[in-house]
Amino acid sequence: MTRFVPFIISAVCCLFSTLVLAYPNKPITIIVPQAPGGTNDIVGRVVAQRLAEQMKSSVIVENRPGAGGNIGTQFVANGPKDGHTLLMTISSAQAINPALYKNPGFDPVNDFVPIAMVGAVPNVLVVNASFPAKSLDEFLKLVKSKPPGTYQYASAGNGTLNHLLGEMLNQSYGISLQHIPYKGVAPALNDLLGGQIQIAFASLPSVLQYINTQKLIALGVSSAKRSPVLPDVPAIAEKIPGFSGTLWIGLFAPKATPKAVVDKLQKEMQATLANPELKEKLLA
């Protein structure tokens, strides 16, 4: 029996080599479990375009929003384990939802294998340009002077990081902003820009263009320190020590995906993220 061992090992090695050479043999679909227009969607499409060029293969982004990201995440967890269906997700869906939902439909540890950490971005506390407070100090003083519920803040939905940051602000500073959940970032920003709601927490990439055109005023960032993209905007932690919440974005494959495919994806993503042009786009 032992004389067959080298042949078995050789056959297995050939199998994995063939698998890697054949992959991908059809378009790769990256599932984004949030609605179009949000940071994860924006970043996912930029990365997918560069990954397609890197792998010389078609890479498609498909939005499957709902239940705070649970629907799309569960879809990938239960989908094919061949490396052709991947998950581009954010910290709130992968790390927070399992604590908020009794049965989110997936296990973030046992159902997935990490491919790449794509990046991390802060949220920004923004207000409509017509809002009477123009700085973080003015905002906190104004809101604290009014009865509870006088002002409302928008988020991309219940359980999102935007939502939790608003509640952190309420608790840490003793104010009472009323939460208004939306079905994604885009409709929340539409109402914020239109003046139907005055306040929001939103990821930096999703609001940067409106801050630069002065349609929205940035009062503070949720990272522990100021963002180099908005150096004149204070970190909320400067006023409220310990206040911090950053959104990370990562690419995952289902846990049972063959190791040879995972290794290839990790290598290709490493090269993709090292691309100077992509880095410039992500920073923008």
Secondary structure as GFF3:
##gff-version 3
##sequence-region A 1 284
A	DSSP	three_ten_helix	2	4	.	.	.	ID=ss1
A	DSSP	alpha_helix	5	22	.	.	.	ID=ss2
A	DSSP	beta_strand	28	32	.	.	.	ID=ss3
A	DSSP	alpha_helix	39	55	.	.	.	ID=ss4
A	DSSP	beta_strand	59	63	.	.	.	ID=ss5
A	DSSP	three_ten_helix	67	69	.	.	.	ID=ss6
A	DSSP	alpha_helix	70	77	.	.	.	ID=ss7
A	DSSP	beta_strand	85	90	.	.	.	ID=ss8
A	DSSP	alpha_helix	91	91	.	.	.	ID=ss9
A	DSSP	pi_helix	92	96	.	.	.	ID=ss10
A	DSSP	alpha_helix	97	100	.	.	.	ID=ss11
A	DSSP	beta_strand	112	128	.	.	.	ID=ss12
A	DSSP	alpha_helix	136	145	.	.	.	ID=ss13
A	DSSP	beta_strand	152	155	.	.	.	ID=ss14
A	DSSP	alpha_helix	161	173	.	.	.	ID=ss15
A	DSSP	beta_strand	178	181	.	.	.	ID=ss16
A	DSSP	alpha_helix	185	194	.	.	.	ID=ss17
A	DSSP	beta_strand	199	203	.	.	.	ID=ss18
A	DSSP	alpha_helix	204	212	.	.	.	ID=ss19
A	DSSP	beta_strand	216	221	.	.	.	ID=ss20
A	DSSP	three_ten_helix	236	238	.	.	.	ID=ss21
A	DSSP	beta_strand	246	254	.	.	.	ID=ss22
A	DSSP	alpha_helix	259	273	.	.	.	ID=ss23
A	DSSP	alpha_helix	276	283	.	.	.	ID=ss24
###
